[in-house]
Amino acid sequence: MSDEDDTTYCTIVGTAKPPKADGPPYAECVLCREPTEYPESYKGITLCPVCEWQEAQRTACSG
């Protein structure tokens, strides 16, 4: 068993998540336009928790 925790399991190496926002305003999800957990000032792709989970399912490691 590896020392990796659940947040690093099967992630894409070299990609960084944006910092979590302390409060509103929040950035919009690029897929569904719902508020995300990330600050509005973040420049880049932001996904809401639901779309983030669905994207992880689509790109999950498969054998």
Distance bins in CASP14 RR format, pairs under 12 A and 6 or more apart:
PFRMAT RR
TARGET T0000
AUTHOR 0000-0000-0000
RMODE 2
METHOD distances of the structure
MODEL  1
1 9 0 0 0 0 0 1 0 0 0 0 0
2 8 0 0 0 0 1 0 0 0 0 0 0
2 9 0 0 0 0 1 0 0 0 0 0 0
2 10 0 0 0 0 0 1 0 0 0 0 0
3 9 0 0 0 0 0 1 0 0 0 0 0
4 10 0 0 0 0 1 0 0 0 0 0 0
4 11 0 0 0 0 1 0 0 0 0 0 0
4 13 0 0 0 0 0 1 0 0 0 0 0
5 11 0 0 0 0 0 1 0 0 0 0 0
6 56 0 0 0 0 0 1 0 0 0 0 0
7 17 0 0 0 0 1 0 0 0 0 0 0
7 52 0 0 0 0 0 1 0 0 0 0 0
7 56 0 0 0 0 0 1 0 0 0 0 0
8 14 0 0 0 0 0 1 0 0 0 0 0
8 15 0 0 0 0 0 1 0 0 0 0 0
8 17 0 0 0 0 0 1 0 0 0 0 0
9 56 0 0 0 0 0 1 0 0 0 0 0
9 60 0 0 0 0 1 0 0 0 0 0 0
9 61 0 0 0 0 1 0 0 0 0 0 0
10 56 1 0 0 1 0 0 0 0 0 0 0
10 57 0 0 0 0 0 1 0 0 0 0 0
10 59 0 0 0 0 1 0 0 0 0 0 0
10 60 1 0 0 1 0 0 0 0 0 0 0
10 61 1 0 1 0 0 0 0 0 0 0 0
10 62 0 0 0 0 1 0 0 0 0 0 0
10 63 0 0 0 0 0 1 0 0 0 0 0
11 17 0 0 0 0 1 0 0 0 0 0 0
11 52 0 0 0 0 0 1 0 0 0 0 0
11 55 0 0 0 0 0 1 0 0 0 0 0
11 56 0 0 0 0 1 0 0 0 0 0 0
11 59 0 0 0 0 1 0 0 0 0 0 0
11 60 0 0 0 0 0 1 0 0 0 0 0
11 61 0 0 0 0 1 0 0 0 0 0 0
12 55 0 0 0 0 0 1 0 0 0 0 0
12 56 0 0 0 0 1 0 0 0 0 0 0
12 59 1 0 0 1 0 0 0 0 0 0 0
12 60 0 0 0 0 0 1 0 0 0 0 0
12 61 0 0 0 0 0 1 0 0 0 0 0
15 44 0 0 0 0 0 1 0 0 0 0 0
15 45 0 0 0 0 1 0 0 0 0 0 0
15 55 0 0 0 0 0 1 0 0 0 0 0
15 56 0 0 0 0 0 1 0 0 0 0 0
15 59 0 0 0 0 0 1 0 0 0 0 0
16 38 0 0 0 0 0 1 0 0 0 0 0
16 42 0 0 0 0 0 1 0 0 0 0 0
16 44 0 0 0 0 0 1 0 0 0 0 0
16 45 0 0 0 0 0 1 0 0 0 0 0
17 36 0 0 0 0 0 1 0 0 0 0 0
17 37 0 0 0 0 1 0 0 0 0 0 0
17 38 0 0 0 0 1 0 0 0 0 0 0
17 42 0 0 0 0 1 0 0 0 0 0 0
17 44 0 0 0 0 0 1 0 0 0 0 0
17 45 0 0 0 0 0 1 0 0 0 0 0
17 46 0 0 0 0 1 0 0 0 0 0 0
17 47 0 0 0 0 1 0 0 0 0 0 0
17 49 0 0 0 0 0 1 0 0 0 0 0
17 52 0 0 0 0 1 0 0 0 0 0 0
17 56 0 0 0 0 0 1 0 0 0 0 0
18 26 0 0 0 0 0 1 0 0 0 0 0
18 27 1 0 0 1 0 0 0 0 0 0 0
18 30 0 0 0 0 0 1 0 0 0 0 0
18 36 0 0 0 0 1 0 0 0 0 0 0
18 37 0 0 0 0 1 0 0 0 0 0 0
18 38 1 0 1 0 0 0 0 0 0 0 0
18 39 1 0 0 1 0 0 0 0 0 0 0
18 40 0 0 0 0 0 1 0 0 0 0 0
18 41 0 0 0 0 1 0 0 0 0 0 0
18 42 1 0 1 0 0 0 0 0 0 0 0
18 43 0 0 0 0 1 0 0 0 0 0 0
18 44 1 0 0 1 0 0 0 0 0 0 0
18 45 0 0 0 0 1 0 0 0 0 0 0
18 46 1 0 0 1 0 0 0 0 0 0 0
18 47 0 0 0 0 1 0 0 0 0 0 0
18 52 0 0 0 0 0 1 0 0 0 0 0
19 27 0 0 0 0 0 1 0 0 0 0 0
19 36 0 0 0 0 0 1 0 0 0 0 0
19 37 0 0 0 0 1 0 0 0 0 0 0
19 38 1 0 0 1 0 0 0 0 0 0 0
19 39 1 0 0 1 0 0 0 0 0 0 0
19 41 0 0 0 0 1 0 0 0 0 0 0
19 42 1 0 0 1 0 0 0 0 0 0 0
19 46 0 0 0 0 0 1 0 0 0 0 0
20 26 0 0 0 0 1 0 0 0 0 0 0
20 27 0 0 0 0 0 1 0 0 0 0 0
20 36 0 0 0 0 1 0 0 0 0 0 0
20 37 1 0 1 0 0 0 0 0 0 0 0
20 38 1 0 0 1 0 0 0 0 0 0 0
20 39 0 0 0 0 1 0 0 0 0 0 0
20 42 0 0 0 0 0 1 0 0 0 0 0
20 46 0 0 0 0 0 1 0 0 0 0 0
20 49 0 0 0 0 0 1 0 0 0 0 0
21 27 1 0 0 1 0 0 0 0 0 0 0
21 35 0 0 0 0 1 0 0 0 0 0 0
21 36 0 0 0 0 1 0 0 0 0 0 0
21 37 1 0 0 1 0 0 0 0 0 0 0
21 38 1 0 1 0 0 0 0 0 0 0 0
21 39 1 0 1 0 0 0 0 0 0 0 0
21 40 1 0 0 1 0 0 0 0 0 0 0
21 41 0 0 0 0 1 0 0 0 0 0 0
21 42 0 0 0 0 1 0 0 0 0 0 0
21 46 0 0 0 0 1 0 0 0 0 0 0
22 37 0 0 0 0 0 1 0 0 0 0 0
22 38 0 0 0 0 0 1 0 0 0 0 0
22 39 1 0 0 1 0 0 0 0 0 0 0
22 40 0 0 0 0 0 1 0 0 0 0 0
22 41 0 0 0 0 0 1 0 0 0 0 0
23 35 0 0 0 0 0 1 0 0 0 0 0
23 36 0 0 0 0 0 1 0 0 0 0 0
23 37 0 0 0 0 1 0 0 0 0 0 0
23 38 0 0 0 0 0 1 0 0 0 0 0
23 39 1 0 0 1 0 0 0 0 0 0 0
23 40 0 0 0 0 1 0 0 0 0 0 0
23 41 0 0 0 0 0 1 0 0 0 0 0
24 35 0 0 0 0 1 0 0 0 0 0 0
24 36 0 0 0 0 0 1 0 0 0 0 0
24 37 0 0 0 0 0 1 0 0 0 0 0
24 38 0 0 0 0 0 1 0 0 0 0 0
24 39 0 0 0 0 1 0 0 0 0 0 0
24 40 0 0 0 0 1 0 0 0 0 0 0
24 41 0 0 0 0 0 1 0 0 0 0 0
25 35 0 0 0 0 1 0 0 0 0 0 0
25 36 0 0 0 0 0 1 0 0 0 0 0
25 38 0 0 0 0 0 1 0 0 0 0 0
25 39 1 0 0 1 0 0 0 0 0 0 0
25 40 1 0 1 0 0 0 0 0 0 0 0
25 41 0 0 0 0 1 0 0 0 0 0 0
25 42 0 0 0 0 0 1 0 0 0 0 0
26 33 0 0 0 0 0 1 0 0 0 0 0
26 34 0 0 0 0 1 0 0 0 0 0 0
26 35 1 0 1 0 0 0 0 0 0 0 0
26 36 1 0 1 0 0 0 0 0 0 0 0
26 37 1 0 0 1 0 0 0 0 0 0 0
26 38 1 0 0 1 0 0 0 0 0 0 0
26 39 1 0 0 1 0 0 0 0 0 0 0
26 40 1 0 0 1 0 0 0 0 0 0 0
26 41 0 0 0 0 0 1 0 0 0 0 0
26 42 0 0 0 0 1 0 0 0 0 0 0
26 46 0 0 0 0 1 0 0 0 0 0 0
26 47 0 0 0 0 0 1 0 0 0 0 0
26 48 0 0 0 0 1 0 0 0 0 0 0
26 49 0 0 0 0 0 1 0 0 0 0 0
27 33 0 0 0 0 0 1 0 0 0 0 0
27 34 0 0 0 0 0 1 0 0 0 0 0
27 35 1 0 0 1 0 0 0 0 0 0 0
27 36 1 0 1 0 0 0 0 0 0 0 0
27 37 0 0 0 0 1 0 0 0 0 0 0
27 38 1 0 1 0 0 0 0 0 0 0 0
27 39 1 0 0 1 0 0 0 0 0 0 0
27 40 1 0 1 0 0 0 0 0 0 0 0
27 41 1 0 0 1 0 0 0 0 0 0 0
27 42 1 0 1 0 0 0 0 0 0 0 0
27 43 0 0 0 0 1 0 0 0 0 0 0
27 44 0 0 0 0 1 0 0 0 0 0 0
27 45 0 0 0 0 1 0 0 0 0 0 0
27 46 1 0 1 0 0 0 0 0 0 0 0
27 47 0 0 0 0 1 0 0 0 0 0 0
27 48 0 0 0 0 1 0 0 0 0 0 0
28 34 1 0 0 1 0 0 0 0 0 0 0
28 35 1 0 0 1 0 0 0 0 0 0 0
28 36 1 0 0 1 0 0 0 0 0 0 0
28 37 0 0 0 0 0 1 0 0 0 0 0
28 38 0 0 0 0 1 0 0 0 0 0 0
28 39 0 0 0 0 0 1 0 0 0 0 0
28 40 0 0 0 0 1 0 0 0 0 0 0
28 42 0 0 0 0 0 1 0 0 0 0 0
28 44 0 0 0 0 0 1 0 0 0 0 0
28 45 0 0 0 0 0 1 0 0 0 0 0
28 46 1 0 0 1 0 0 0 0 0 0 0
28 47 0 0 0 0 1 0 0 0 0 0 0
28 48 0 0 0 0 1 0 0 0 0 0 0
28 51 0 0 0 0 0 1 0 0 0 0 0
29 35 1 0 0 1 0 0 0 0 0 0 0
29 36 1 0 1 0 0 0 0 0 0 0 0
29 37 0 0 0 0 0 1 0 0 0 0 0
29 38 0 0 0 0 1 0 0 0 0 0 0
29 44 0 0 0 0 0 1 0 0 0 0 0
29 45 0 0 0 0 1 0 0 0 0 0 0
29 46 1 0 0 1 0 0 0 0 0 0 0
29 47 1 0 1 0 0 0 0 0 0 0 0
29 48 1 1 0 0 0 0 0 0 0 0 0
29 49 0 0 0 0 1 0 0 0 0 0 0
29 50 0 0 0 0 1 0 0 0 0 0 0
29 51 1 0 1 0 0 0 0 0 0 0 0
29 52 0 0 0 0 1 0 0 0 0 0 0
29 53 0 0 0 0 0 1 0 0 0 0 0
29 54 0 0 0 0 0 1 0 0 0 0 0
29 55 0 0 0 0 0 1 0 0 0 0 0
30 36 0 0 0 0 1 0 0 0 0 0 0
30 38 0 0 0 0 0 1 0 0 0 0 0
30 42 0 0 0 0 0 1 0 0 0 0 0
30 43 0 0 0 0 0 1 0 0 0 0 0
30 44 0 0 0 0 1 0 0 0 0 0 0
30 45 1 0 1 0 0 0 0 0 0 0 0
30 46 1 0 0 1 0 0 0 0 0 0 0
30 47 1 0 0 1 0 0 0 0 0 0 0
30 48 0 0 0 0 1 0 0 0 0 0 0
30 51 0 0 0 0 1 0 0 0 0 0 0
30 52 0 0 0 0 0 1 0 0 0 0 0
30 55 0 0 0 0 0 1 0 0 0 0 0
31 45 0 0 0 0 1 0 0 0 0 0 0
31 46 0 0 0 0 1 0 0 0 0 0 0
31 47 1 0 0 1 0 0 0 0 0 0 0
31 48 1 0 0 1 0 0 0 0 0 0 0
31 49 0 0 0 0 0 1 0 0 0 0 0
31 50 0 0 0 0 1 0 0 0 0 0 0
31 51 1 0 1 0 0 0 0 0 0 0 0
31 52 0 0 0 0 1 0 0 0 0 0 0
31 53 0 0 0 0 0 1 0 0 0 0 0
31 54 0 0 0 0 1 0 0 0 0 0 0
31 55 0 0 0 0 1 0 0 0 0 0 0
31 58 0 0 0 0 0 1 0 0 0 0 0
32 46 0 0 0 0 0 1 0 0 0 0 0
32 47 0 0 0 0 1 0 0 0 0 0 0
32 48 1 0 0 1 0 0 0 0 0 0 0
32 49 0 0 0 0 0 1 0 0 0 0 0
32 50 1 0 0 1 0 0 0 0 0 0 0
32 51 1 0 1 0 0 0 0 0 0 0 0
32 52 0 0 0 0 0 1 0 0 0 0 0
32 54 0 0 0 0 1 0 0 0 0 0 0
32 55 0 0 0 0 0 1 0 0 0 0 0
33 46 0 0 0 0 0 1 0 0 0 0 0
33 47 0 0 0 0 0 1 0 0 0 0 0
33 48 0 0 0 0 1 0 0 0 0 0 0
33 50 0 0 0 0 0 1 0 0 0 0 0
33 51 0 0 0 0 0 1 0 0 0 0 0
34 46 0 0 0 0 0 1 0 0 0 0 0
34 47 0 0 0 0 1 0 0 0 0 0 0
34 48 1 0 1 0 0 0 0 0 0 0 0
34 49 0 0 0 0 1 0 0 0 0 0 0
34 50 1 0 0 1 0 0 0 0 0 0 0
34 51 1 0 0 1 0 0 0 0 0 0 0
34 52 0 0 0 0 0 1 0 0 0 0 0
35 46 0 0 0 0 1 0 0 0 0 0 0
35 47 0 0 0 0 0 1 0 0 0 0 0
35 48 1 0 0 1 0 0 0 0 0 0 0
35 49 0 0 0 0 1 0 0 0 0 0 0
35 50 0 0 0 0 0 1 0 0 0 0 0
35 51 0 0 0 0 0 1 0 0 0 0 0
36 42 0 0 0 0 1 0 0 0 0 0 0
36 44 0 0 0 0 0 1 0 0 0 0 0
36 45 0 0 0 0 0 1 0 0 0 0 0
36 46 1 0 1 0 0 0 0 0 0 0 0
36 47 1 0 0 1 0 0 0 0 0 0 0
36 48 1 0 1 0 0 0 0 0 0 0 0
36 49 1 0 0 1 0 0 0 0 0 0 0
36 50 0 0 0 0 0 1 0 0 0 0 0
36 51 0 0 0 0 1 0 0 0 0 0 0
36 52 0 0 0 0 1 0 0 0 0 0 0
37 46 0 0 0 0 1 0 0 0 0 0 0
37 47 0 0 0 0 1 0 0 0 0 0 0
37 48 1 0 0 1 0 0 0 0 0 0 0
37 49 1 0 0 1 0 0 0 0 0 0 0
37 50 0 0 0 0 0 1 0 0 0 0 0
37 51 0 0 0 0 0 1 0 0 0 0 0
37 52 0 0 0 0 1 0 0 0 0 0 0
38 44 0 0 0 0 1 0 0 0 0 0 0
38 45 0 0 0 0 1 0 0 0 0 0 0
38 46 1 0 1 0 0 0 0 0 0 0 0
38 47 0 0 0 0 1 0 0 0 0 0 0
38 48 0 0 0 0 1 0 0 0 0 0 0
38 49 0 0 0 0 0 1 0 0 0 0 0
38 52 0 0 0 0 0 1 0 0 0 0 0
39 46 0 0 0 0 1 0 0 0 0 0 0
40 46 0 0 0 0 1 0 0 0 0 0 0
45 51 0 0 0 0 0 1 0 0 0 0 0
45 52 0 0 0 0 0 1 0 0 0 0 0
45 55 0 0 0 0 1 0 0 0 0 0 0
46 52 0 0 0 0 1 0 0 0 0 0 0
46 55 0 0 0 0 0 1 0 0 0 0 0
47 53 0 0 0 0 1 0 0 0 0 0 0
47 54 0 0 0 0 1 0 0 0 0 0 0
47 55 1 0 0 1 0 0 0 0 0 0 0
47 56 0 0 0 0 1 0 0 0 0 0 0
47 58 0 0 0 0 0 1 0 0 0 0 0
47 59 0 0 0 0 0 1 0 0 0 0 0
48 54 0 0 0 0 1 0 0 0 0 0 0
48 55 0 0 0 0 0 1 0 0 0 0 0
49 55 0 0 0 0 0 1 0 0 0 0 0
49 56 0 0 0 0 0 1 0 0 0 0 0
50 56 0 0 0 0 0 1 0 0 0 0 0
50 57 0 0 0 0 0 1 0 0 0 0 0
51 57 0 0 0 0 0 1 0 0 0 0 0
51 58 0 0 0 0 0 1 0 0 0 0 0
52 58 0 0 0 0 0 1 0 0 0 0 0
52 59 0 0 0 0 0 1 0 0 0 0 0
53 59 0 0 0 0 0 1 0 0 0 0 0
53 60 0 0 0 0 0 1 0 0 0 0 0
54 60 0 0 0 0 0 1 0 0 0 0 0
END
